[in-house]
Amino acid sequence: MKILVNDGILDGGKATLENAGFEVITTKVAQEQLDNFINEEEINVIVIKNNTEIHSELIDNCPTLKLIANASTSNDNIDVIYAEECGVQVVNVSDASANAVAELVFAHLLGMARFLHQANREMPLEGDTSFNNLKKQFSAGTEVRGKTLGIIGMNVEGQQVAKIALGLGMKVIAYDVEFGNSIEIPVEFYNGQVIDIEIDFTNVDELLKESDFISVHLSSEENHVIGVKEFEKMKDGVGFINVAQSGLVDEIALVNAIESGKVQYAGLDTFENQPTPEIQLLMNPELSLSPNIASYTIESQHKIGTELANKIINSLQV
């Protein structure tokens, strides 16, 4: 069988597939050329990430395609139901990138709490002439220990965020319609010790009201999950983070909430208009920004490749 790795598997995963007898093609094929390439090369499996779309028309046009492997936890870019109706399997990674995502949440959160997102902008410009003024300006940071983190969406990434927060001494509250009243979170330490901590679920209004920081971990939705009404319910001076999915947050409402002081600062890794985020976001000094890198670390890419390769092999074993 032939596998087109359009994106998502590094050398370790490629070697795993080749050792299992697959022919692996690593040509990067543009979206508009996928149909022709799959048919010309008689591709049986395609490995993608969320910047490649597999829609019903492509599935119809590519009869050799047997499996779609998505190196992402979200299948929003794949017509999954139609694929399965046509006998094309769909597999994706489960938790290989969860820790990478969670650590980026805290890269933003800890940086904002100490105003590093602003200091890193101002120091190169004024550090040599206004050092003491900048020191005074950025000396009113806060410590996160003892603060409340609200997590909206307790998927595997949300749970990993909770683990780090608990390790830092934060109080964690959560909202997720798919869970019951509580969830037990195992907090692992370097020496193998594990402490299980129970987190109670609350309603979304209570979470918005009580949280000092809020992190969103949901799949894409048709409408904004966080908009004007949600920001109004938040505690004054809240810190907000979205590294999960674009479209979850009303960006205009976020900017207005920052201007009013309702939101003190926000960390964003994903944007409604990618890859061209709005200028009012890019230029806002209260925003800590990163270019959609949440799931991308050296470690996570190796884990993703290995996990996906094994899922492909297991799915195609007769």
N, C-alpha and C positions, 0 to 999 in steps of 0.2 A: 504493500500500500504506500501511496505517496502522501506526505504531509507538507503543506505550505505553512511555514512559520512566518506569518506576516508581521508578527510582533509578539513578544511576551515570553520567550524561552531563551535563556542563555546557554552557554556551551554545555553545562552539566546536564540540563534537561535534554538538549539535542543528542548528547552522547547516550543518554538512557534510551531514547527512542531508536537510535541507530543500532544499539546493542540488542534491541528487541526485534530487529529485522525490518524496520521502516526506512524508507528513503525520505530524507528530510531536505526540503528546499527552503533556503533562507532569503530568497529574493523578496525585497520590499515592493509590493504591488499597490499602486494607487487605487482608490475606491472605484473610479470609473473604468479601470482596466481589469477588475477582479474576475468578472464573468468570463472574458476571453481567456485569461490566464488559466483559470481553473479547468476550463474545457480543453484547451490546447495541451496542458500538462496532465490531464486526467487526474486531478487532485481529489483525494478521498477525505482528507482531514485538513481543516484550516484552523490555525491558531491566531487569535486576534486579541486586541485590547479594545477599550471603549471608544477609540477614535475610528474604528472600522465598523460599518453597518452591514449586517446580514439580514436583508429584507426578503419578503416573499418572492419578489420578482427574481432575485438572484438565485434563490433556492429552486425555483421553477426552471431557470435557465441552466442549472448545473447538476445534471442527473448523476454525476459520479460522486458528488459530495455525500458523505456518510456521517460525518461528525463535525461539529463546531466546538472548538475548545476556546473558552474565553478566559484570559488571564486577568480577570477582574471579578469582584464579588457581585457586581450588578450586571444583569442581562438586558438592560434597557436598550441597548443597541442591536438586539437580536429579536427577530420575530419568533420567539420560542415556541409558542403554541402551533403556529403554522409549520415550523420545522419538524416538530414531533409528529404532527399529522401526516407529514410527508415521509416519515421514517428516518429523519435526520436527527441524530442524537445531539444534545447540547450539554456540555459539562463546563463548569467554571470553578475557580479556586474558592476555598471556604475561608480559611483564616491565615493564609500565608503572609498577608500584608497587614494584618490587624495591629501588630505591635508598631510597625512603621507609621501607620496612621495615628495611633494613639500618642506616639512620641512627638509627632508634629503638632498635635493639639497642645501639648505642653510646651513645645518650643515657642509657639505663639503666646500661650497663656502666661508663662513665666516671664517671657520677654516684655509683654505688655504691662504686667504687674509692676515691673521695674522701669518702664518707659524706654526699654532698649530700642523699640521700633522707632522712637523719635530721636533718641540720643545718637543712634547710628546714622541718622540723616544730618543731624546738626553738628556733630563733632568734626567731620571733615571740612565743614564750611566755617565754623566759628571756634573750633577747639583751641586754636592758637591765639585768638584775640579775646575770647569771652569765656575762658575755662571756668572761672568761679561763678559766673552767671549761669552757665549750663549746669554746674554742680548744684546750685540752688534750685534751678528749675526742675531737675529730675531727681531730687532727693525725697520726694513725697510718695515713693513707691510703697506697695503693700506686700506683706507676706501671705502666702496662700495657705499655710498651716492654720487650721481652724476655720477656714472659709468654707462656704457651701458651693459645691459644684452640682448643677442640674444637668442631667444627661437625657436628651430627648431621643429615644431609640436605643434599645439595649441589644442590638445585634452583637456579633462577635467583636466588632470594633468598639462599640460603646462599652462593652464589658471590659475590654482591655484598658480603655480610658479610666474606667472605675478603679481598676487595680492600681494604676499609677497614682490616681488621686488619693486612694486609701493609704498607699505607701508614703505619700507626702503629708499625711495627717489631715486631709480634708474630709469634710462631711459630704457624702454623696446621696443625692436623691434622684429618682429616675421616673420616667414616664414611657410606657410602651403598651399599646393595646393588645399585643400578642402574648403578654405574660399575665400571670395571676397577681397575687398580692405582694410577692417578694421574690427575690432571686439570691442565691448563695454564690458569692464571688470568691474564688480561691486566689489569695495573694501569695505568689511564690517568691522566695528569696534565693540568693546566689548559692546558699549552702544546701539547698534542697528542702528547706523548711517551708511548710505551707500553712497559712492561717485562713480559715474560711470565715467570711464576714457576710452577714445577711443584709441586703439592701431592700428596703420597703419601697413599693411603687406608690406614687401619689398621682393626683389628677394634674393635668397640664397647667391649669390656672394657679394651683398651689406651687408648682415648680417654678413658674415664671415669677411669682411673687417673692419666693424665699431665696432664690439662688443669687450668689455673688458673681458667679460665672456660669454660662450656659454653653453647652456643646451639643450640636445637632448631629445625629447619626441615623439617617433615614435614607431609603431609596428614593429615586425621583418620583415626584408627585405631579399631577396635572396642574395644581394650583400651589401658590406659596403656602408653606407651613407657618412661616414667621412673617407677619406683616404688621400693619399699623396697630391693630388691636392687640396683638401679642406683645409688641414693644411697649405699649401703654401699660400693660400689666406688670412689666418687669420692675425690679428694684432700681431706684435712681443710682446711676453710676455703675451699672452692671457691665461686665466684660462678656463679649459674645464671640463664639468661634464656630465657623462652618468650614470643615475640610472634607465634607462627605460628598455632596452632590450639588451641581448647579441647579438653579430653579427653586430651591427650597426657601430662599430668603428673598423678600422684596427689597431690592437694593436701594431703591429710592426711599423707602420707609426707614431703612437702616441709616442712611446718610442724614435724614431728618431727625432720627432719634439721637444721633451723635451730636448734631447741632443744638438740639434742645437740652443736652446733658443727660438724657435718660440712659443712653449708652455711653460709657466713658471711652471705651476703645473696643475694637473688634478685629479678629484675625480671620482672614479669608484665604483659602487655597483654591477655591472653585468659584466661577463667575457665570452670570447669566449669558454674557456675550463672550464666549471663548472661541478663538484665542485673542480677542480684542476687547479686553475689559474697558468699562466706561472710564473716561478721564477723571470724572469726579471721584471715582474710587482710587485710582492710581495716585492722585495728587492729595488725597485726604491724609493729613498728618496723624489722625487718630486710628488709622488702619495699619495693621501688620499684615503684609501680603506675601504670598508665595505662588509660583506659577504651576499649580495643579501637580504637586510633587508628593502628595500624601503617602501614596503606596510605593514610592520609589526610593529604596535604599539598596545598597549592595547586597545586604543580607536578605531582604524581602524578595529581590529579583531571583536570587538563587533558590529560595524556598518555593516561590511561585513556579519556576521552571520545573523543579523536581516534582512538586505536587501535581502539576498539570500533565507532565509526561506520564506519570503513573496512572492518572485517571484515563488518559487516552489509551494506554496499553490495556488496562482492565476493561474498558468499555468495548474494545474491539476484539477481545479474546473470545474465541468460539468454544 
